[in-house]
């Protein structure tokens, strides 16, 4: 199995991926636009570190491994290069990491303000490097999750004249109401880039996790 296989199945079935999304999602959604990209890149860096930790031979020793990860392998760039040279990650994962790293470096050193919505094409390129047209699926999933969450919240509202009655009978009524008042969904659109980033980065990390699992199986046969 390779990274692209991870996007062809449900990656959230993997416990590490599901746990990562649960931890990463609320952070990225609540962060500033600039901070969200920096945290996203840091999470990818963390997954590469975990990859090296888990495939390292036991006889290397904890101290030596820590020295490598804090020394020669301390940066995202070097970790990605090394993982690719040693064929621990596939080329499309390597390219996606490189594109994300370039974006991170640019906004980290730029004094100007940064808005995710103004750089969506560049950010979506990261996802499409992970898998063809993946950005389309991510956009659709983000919208579905946001609308579903909004509907669930609205269905809990009580009728303004009768606390024993719901304000809306079903999801259809909620959707009709939202369609008549587009201003109510404006906050969702403002947050959509954050939702897409959370989903997209989780899927990029998922490919690293699947590549890591494959590498562990492959290398265990050589020890």
C-alpha positions in Angstrom: 0.0 0.0 0.0 1.2 3.5 -0.7 0.1 7.0 0.2 -2.4 7.2 -2.6 -4.1 4.1 -1.4 -4.8 5.9 1.8 -6.9 8.5 0.0 -8.8 5.7 -1.9 -10.1 4.2 1.3 -11.5 5.8 4.4 -8.3 7.0 6.2 -10.3 7.8 9.3 -10.7 4.1 10.0 -7.0 4.2 11.1 -7.0 4.9 14.8 -4.0 7.2 14.6 -5.6 9.3 11.8 -8.9 9.5 13.7 -7.1 10.6 16.8 -5.0 13.2 14.9 -8.2 14.7 13.3 -9.9 14.9 16.7 -6.9 16.8 18.1 -6.0 18.9 15.1 -9.5 20.0 14.0 -10.5 22.3 16.9 -7.0 23.9 16.9 -6.9 24.8 13.2 -10.5 26.0 13.1 -10.0 28.4 16.0 -6.5 29.6 15.0 -5.7 32.7 13.0 -5.1 32.2 9.3 -1.4 32.6 9.6 -1.2 30.4 12.8 -3.3 27.7 11.2 -0.8 27.2 8.3 2.2 27.2 10.7 0.5 24.6 13.0 -0.4 22.5 9.9 3.2 22.4 8.8 4.3 21.6 12.3 1.9 18.7 12.5 3.4 17.3 9.2 6.8 17.7 10.7 5.7 15.8 13.8 4.4 12.9 11.7 7.8 12.7 9.9 9.5 12.6 13.3 7.2 9.8 14.4 8.0 8.0 11.2 11.7 8.0 11.9 11.2 7.1 15.6 9.1 4.0 14.7 11.2 2.7 11.8 14.5 3.1 13.6 16.2 -0.2 14.7 16.0 -0.9 18.4 19.8 -1.3 18.7 20.3 2.3 17.6 19.3 3.5 21.1 17.1 6.3 22.3 19.9 8.7 22.9 21.3 8.3 19.4 17.9 8.6 17.8 17.2 11.7 19.8 20.5 13.2 18.7 19.6 12.6 15.1 16.2 14.1 15.3 17.4 17.2 17.2 20.6 17.4 15.0 20.9 16.4 11.4 17.2 15.6 11.1 15.8 18.5 13.0 14.1 20.5 10.2 11.0 19.7 8.1 13.0 20.1 4.9 15.7 17.6 5.9 13.2 15.1 7.3 11.2 15.2 4.1 14.4 14.9 1.9 15.7 12.0 3.9 12.3 10.2 4.0 12.1 10.5 0.2 15.8 9.5 -0.4 15.2 6.4 1.7 11.9 5.7 0.0 10.0 6.0 3.3 7.5 8.3 1.6 6.2 8.5 -1.9 7.0 11.3 -4.4 3.5 12.8 -4.3 3.7 13.1 -0.5 7.2 14.6 -0.7 6.0 17.1 -3.3 3.0 18.1 -1.1 5.2 18.6 1.9 7.5 20.7 -0.2 4.7 22.9 -1.4 3.4 23.3 2.1 6.8 24.1 3.4 7.3 26.9 0.8 4.0 28.4 1.8 4.9 28.2 5.5 8.2 29.8 5.0 6.7 32.6 2.9 4.0 33.6 5.4 6.3 33.1 8.4 8.7 35.8 7.1 6.1 38.1 5.6 5.2 41.3 7.5 1.9 41.6 5.6 -1.4 40.1 6.7 -2.3 36.7 5.6 -5.7 35.3 4.8 -6.4 31.7 3.9 -9.3 32.7 1.5 -6.8 34.7 -0.6 -4.5 31.8 -1.0 -6.9 28.9 -1.5 -5.5 27.9 -4.9 -2.0 27.5 -3.4 -3.2 25.6 -0.4 -5.5 23.4 -2.4 -2.4 22.5 -4.5 -1.0 20.7 -1.5 -4.1 18.5 -1.3 -4.1 17.8 -5.1 -0.4 16.7 -4.8 -1.5 14.1 -2.2 -4.2 12.8 -4.6 -5.7 13.9 -7.9 -8.6 16.4 -7.4 -8.5 15.7 -3.7 -9.2 19.4 -3.1 -12.7 19.0 -4.6 -13.5 16.1 -2.2 -12.2 18.1 0.7 -14.3 21.2 -0.2 -17.4 19.0 -0.5 -16.7 17.3 2.8 -16.0 20.5 4.6 -19.3 22.1 3.3 -21.3 19.0 4.3 -19.9 18.9 7.8 -20.4 22.6 8.4 -24.0 22.5 7.1 -24.8 19.3 9.0 -23.4 20.9 12.2 -25.4 24.0 11.7 -28.6 22.1 11.0 -28.1 20.0 14.2 -27.7 23.2 16.2 -30.7 24.9 14.7 -32.9 21.8 15.3 -32.2 22.2 19.0 -33.7 25.7 19.1 -37.1 26.1 20.7 -40.1 28.0 19.3 -40.0 31.6 20.5 -43.6 31.4 21.7 -43.6 27.8 23.0 -40.6 26.3 24.8 -42.2 22.8 24.4 -42.1 23.0 20.6 -39.0 23.0 18.4 -38.5 26.1 16.2 -38.1 23.8 13.1 -39.7 20.3 12.5 -37.0 18.8 10.4 -33.8 19.5 8.4 -35.7 20.4 5.3 -37.3 23.3 7.1 -34.0 24.4 8.4 -32.5 24.4 4.9 -35.4 26.3 3.5 -34.9 28.9 6.2 -31.2 29.2 5.6 -31.8 29.5 1.9 -34.1 32.5 2.5 -31.5 34.2 4.8 -28.0 33.7 3.2 -26.5 36.0 5.8 -26.9 33.3 8.4 -24.4 31.1 6.5 -21.8 33.8 6.1 -19.9 32.8 9.2 -19.6 29.3 7.8 -18.1 30.5 4.6 -15.6 32.6 6.5 -14.5 29.5 8.4 -14.6 27.1 5.4 -10.9 27.5 4.6 -10.0 26.5 8.1 -12.2 23.4 7.8 -10.6 22.5 4.5 -7.2 23.0 6.0 -8.0 20.7 8.9 -9.3 18.0 6.6 -6.6 18.4 4.0 -3.7 18.3 6.5 -5.1 15.3 8.2 -5.2 13.5 4.9 -1.6 14.5 4.1 -0.6 13.2 7.5 -2.7 10.1 6.9 -0.5 9.2 3.9 2.6 9.6 6.0 1.0 7.3 8.6 0.1 4.7 6.0 3.6 4.9 4.5 5.1 4.6 8.0 3.1 1.4 8.7 4.2 -0.1 5.3 7.8 0.8 6.0 7.6 -0.8 9.5 6.3 -4.1 8.0 8.9 -4.0 5.2 11.9 -3.2 7.4 10.9 -5.7 10.1 11.5 -8.5 7.7 15.1 -7.3 7.1 16.1 -7.1 10.8 
